């Protein structure tokens, strides 16, 4: 299946994506699409013959729990709606706690790394098989970027991915920006990872931008693609011609011309790497006695099985880590405490940013005090539901803890919370009356 060159479709740049030339396919975040109808922009792209691939972010296949049937059904419905050739998700966990650990359920609101252990691999493989059986099209999984490393890991990233493919037949979505992130943050060599993983299993490739701050690489998807990330893309292309390559951008969206220029840079990188591979192949053919080496690593390992209780042990380990990140409990033994603090701050900041997007009325009501108030709330209240639930809980905490000094803002926040938390939404007339009152009081 050849996808070609694509770009991540986001509502904020829908018009710019439609205007781009030479786009073969787009990828859309599955959870941001309705199950029964598509945005007009995606409809028009599909009518032009542009493939749309749904990219999931909330299954948490690397988590200790078995995949949620409802989430799988939702992803399957979006695959059917789009007529896509495959769906994608991440090798990550996004929630922990609950019945397996007899502790409160916690949500990360972010993709967190799975420990590269035989236990975690066993759990991941079983979860992947469950997902594969529930989806109408093939599944591909993405390697993630990480700020933190698990202690006592038993496999490298390449070995872990090779074992996963060997045991499940799942395809891979290789994010070269994430390989670079893990090089900066965890000292892992991207070339070694590419040597060890089964490149023939690659379904497509992600390319994205980030920024380095205080020695830590942040995979922001809000900055231009850097030269080191393009170097990793060239390394991958020197080993295999990937079926598809996609540019991701999730924030700080530039004009369409800048997106087009980044796509052309990606095309140029792929062309140059392919030409260099051809030249090297010609030289090797002319010197058959030279030690060319093997571009592949040793391949899958012996397939050591996890001991009984792998799911329970994984549950305890992941719950302890997530609790330390979002609830302030002591850090598990063996972790870098400085990195855990960086990750904890990053998770709280992301919560504040996403809540501001899903509930834009809140920063408008609270003004400049929104971010400080939310971060104060986040330190005391781990996320246990989705971001919309988080927004309601945040507003409720403000109202319960004394409210706002500005009576107009207090009234607006109260009405906002009542409109969304009641057993049924208020009628349209009631909403219009409230809006009119707010305008009159504010004059």
N, C-alpha and C positions, 0 to 999 in steps of 0.2 A: 504494500500500500504506500504510494508516494503522495505525501502531503504538499511538499514544496516549502515556500517561504510564507510565514504568517505573522500575525500580530495579535496580542491580547485585546479582545473587544471589551470596552468598558463604556457605560452610558455617557460618561463625561466626554469621551472622544468619539462617540458613535459617528458623528458627521465627518470627522477627520479620517476615520478608518474607511468609511464608504468612499471617500474621495481619493484614497491612495490607489496608485496603479501597481500592477504586478503582484497583488496579494492573492495567494492561492487558497488560504484558509484563515480562520480566526478561532480563538479559544475564548470561551465565556465561563465565568465562575458559575457553577451549577446552582449554588444556593441563591444566587441573585436573579434566577429566572423563574417565572411562574410555570407551574406544571401543565397548564392547559392552553397557554398562548404565549407567543413570542413578541418582543419589542419590534416595532416596525422596521428598525434598522437591520435587525438580523433576518427578518423576512425578506427584505430587499437584497441583502447579500446572498441568501440562499437562492433566490430567483436568478441571480447572476452566476450561479454555479459554485459559489464559495462554500467550502465545507466549514461547518461549525462543530467544534469539539467541546463538550461540557467538562469542566475541570472542577472536581470536588475539593472542598477544604475542611469538611467537618466529620467525615466518617471515623477518623482516628483508628485506622486499621492496625497501627502498631500498639494500640492500647491493650490493656489486660482483658477488657470486656469483649465478648463477641459482638460483631457489628450489629447495630440497631436495625431491625427489619424495616422500620418506617423510613429511616434515612436511605437505606438501600432501594426501597420502592420509589422514593422521590428521585433518586439519581437515575433509576431505570426509566421512569416516566419522562424525564428530560431527554434521555438518550433516544427514546421512541419519538418524541416530539421533534427532535432535531434531525432524525434520520442519520445519525452520526456513525462513522465506521468504528469508533472506539470511545471509551471514557477514561478519564485519568483521575488519580488521587495521589496521596502522599504517604511515604513511609514515615509515620509520625504518630505520636499520641497527643490528644487535645483535651482529654479529661481523665480524671482518676478518682479513686475513692468509691464509695457506694457499697453494695452488698458484699463484694469480694473481700473488702477490708473492714467492714463494719464501721466505716467513717463517713463523714459527709461527702456528698458528691461535689467535686470542684471542677470548674471549667478554666482552661488556660486562655481561651480566646486567641490561641496562637499554636503553631506547629512546633512541637517539642521533640527532641531527638530520642530515638529508641536505643537502648543499650545494645551494643553489638555483642550479644552473648548467645549461647545456644538456647537458653531459656526463651529469650525474647524472639529469636528466630522461629522457634517452634510455635509460639503464640501467633506471630505475624503470619506464618504460612497457613495456619488453620483459618485465621480471619480472612486471608486472601481467597482461600478456596470457597469459603461461605459467600464472599462477595461475587466471585466469578460465577457461582451457581445462580445468583440472583439477578445478574445483569444480562441484557439481551445482546450485548456486543463485547468484544474483548476489553480487558482492563490493562492499563499501563500505570506504573507507580513511579513517583518522583523522589529522588534523593533530596533531602532538605538541607538548608543552611543552619548552623548551630553556633551559639555563643559559648556553650558549655560542653564539657566532655564527661562521660560516665567513667568512674574508676573501674579498673579490673576488666576492661573489655577483652574479649577472646578472639575477635575477628577484626580484620581491617574492613573499611567500607567496601572495597572491591570484592573481598571474599564474601561478605555478608550479602551483597547483591547477587553474586554468582550463585550462592547457595539458594537464595530465594527463587531465582529463575529456574534453577535445576529442579527444585521440589514442586513448584507450582505452575511453571510454564508462563508466568505473567510476563508482560512486556515491560520495558523500562522507559521512563521519561527522564533523561539526564539533563540536569540543570548545571551548565558550566559555571554560571555565577555562584552557585552553591558550592561547587568544588573549589572555587577560588576563596570563597568565604571560609571554608573549613581549612584551607591552607593557611590563611592569616590567623584565624582564631584557634585552631587546634594543631597546627604544624603538620598537616597531612599533605602529601605530595599528590597533586592532581594527576600527574603522569603515571604514578604508580597505581592510583585508583583505576585509571583508564586501562592500564595493562592487565589488571586483575579481573575486571568485570567483563561479562559476555557482550561485546559491542554489537554482535549480530541480533541481540534481543532489543535493541533500541528502537522505540516507536517514533520518537521525535525528541528534539532538544529545546531547552529554554535558554534564552540569553537575557540578562537583566543588569541594571546598574545598581550601584551602592556607593557607600562612602566609608572611609576609614577615620575613626576618631579615637584618640588615646590608645592606639595599638589594637583596636577592635574593629573588625569590618562589620558594618551594618548593611544587611541585604535589604535596602529600602524600596527598590523598584520605583524610586522617585528621582533618580539621578541618571545621567547619560551612562551608557556602557563604557567601561574603562578598557584600556589596552591590555592589562593582565587577564581580564575575562575573555577578551578576543583571542589572546594567546592560548587559553585553555580550549576554546572552540577550534582553533587551528590544530592543536594536539589531537583532539577527538577526530577531526576530519582526516588527519594523516593515518588514522587507523580504519575508518569506516566512512562511507557516504551515508549520512543519516537521512531517513525518509522525509523528515521535516525539521525545520528550524523556526522558532517563534520568538519574537521580541515581546517581552513583558514590560508593562508600565502601569502602575497602580495609583500614582499620586503625582502632584506637581506636574501635571500634563503639559508638555510643550506644544507649540504650534505644529500643524500637520507637516510643514516643511522639515522640521527637525526630526520628526518620526521617520519621514521618508529618507532623510540622510542617514539615520542610524541603520535603517534596513539595507541601504545600499552599502554601508560599511560592512555589515554582516555578509552580504553577498560577496563583496570583494575579499573578505577574509576566507570564505569557503573556496572561492576560485583559486586564490594564491596557495592555499594548503593543498588543494587537489593537484595543482601543477607541480608543486614540490614533491608530492607523493609519486607522481608519474616519473619525475627525474630520478628520484631515489630508486624506484623500481627498475628503471633502465640501467642504472649503475650497478645494481645488485646482479642483474641478469648478465652483465658484461664481465662480472668478477665472481663466478660461482663458488670459488674456493674461499672467499672472504667470510668472516664470521658475522653474518648479518644479525643473528640473534632472533629471538621470538617475540613478536609484538604482543602476544598474549601471556598472561601469567600462568600459574599452574592449574587454573581452572577450579571447579568446585572442589571442596575438601571432602573428607571421607563421609560427610553426612552424619556426624555425631548426633545422636538423638538427645533431646532434653530429658532430664530425669523427671519422674512423676512430680506433679505440683508446680510445673513451670508457670502456669497461668496465675496461680496464687502468689508465687514469689515475685513475678513481674508486677502484679497488682500492688503489693506492699511497697516495692521499690519506687514505682511511679507515683504512688500516692504520697510517699514521704518527700520526694523531690518537688512535686507540684505544691504541696502544702508549704514547704519552705519558701517557694517563690511567690505565692499569692496570699498566704495566711500568716507569714512571719514565724513559723515554727523553726526549730533548730535545723541547720543544714545537715543532710545525711553525711556520714563519714566518707571521706575520700574526695569530695568535690572541692573545687577551687572557690573559696568563699567570695573573693572579689568578683569573679565571673558570675556567681549566683546573684550578687547585688546588682550587677549590670543588667542581667536578664530580668530580675524582678522589676527594676525601674522601667525597662523597655516594655514589659507586659502591661504595667499600669498606664504608661503613656499611650500604648496602642488602644487600651480600653477607652481612654478619654477621647482619642481621635475617632474611633469607630462609633462610639455613642453620639458624638457630635454630628456624625454623618447620618445615622439612622434616626436621630431625634434632633434635627437642626434647631427646633424651637428652644431647646434648653440653653445653648450658648447665647441665643438672642435674648432670652429672658434674663439670664444671669450676667450677661455682659462679660467684662474683663475678669470677673471673679469665677467664671465657669471652671477653668482648668484647675486652679488651686483647690476649689471646692471638691471637684471630682477626685483628684489625687488623694485628698484627705479621706474621702469616702472609701476609695479603693484600698487604702491601707487597713481599714477596719472591716471591710466587707468583701471577701473573695467572691468571684463570680460563680454562681451555681446554675445559671440558666444561660440563655442567649443574650445577645447585646440589647435587644428590645426590652427584655426583662430587667437587664442591668440599668437601663435608662429609667424605668419605672421605679426601681428600688432606690436609685440615687435621688430622684425627685421626692419620693416618700420620706427618705431620711432627712432631707432639708426641711420639709414641712413639719415633721415630728420634732426635730431638734430645735425648733424656735422660729423657723421660717426666715423670711427676708425682711430687712428694714424698710424697703420700699413697698408701700401697700399695693401699688399697681403691679409690680413684679410678683408680689405674693399672690395676688388674685389670679394673674395669668398662669402662674405655676400650678396653683390649686386646680384651676379649670383644665389645664393640660393633663394633669394627673387623673382627674376624675373622668375625663373623656376617654382615657385609654385603659383605665383599670376597673371600671364598672362592669357589671354583668352584661350590659349591652351598651353600645355607643349611643350618645345622645342624638336626638333627631337633628336634622339639618337646621331647622328653625332655631333650636336652642343654641346651636353653635354660632349662628349668625347674630343672635341677640347678645351672646357673650362677647363676641368680637366687637360689636358696636359699642357696648358698654366700656370695653377696654380703651377704645379710641376716644370716647367722650371723657373718661376719667383722666386720660393722659394729656388732654388739652389744657 
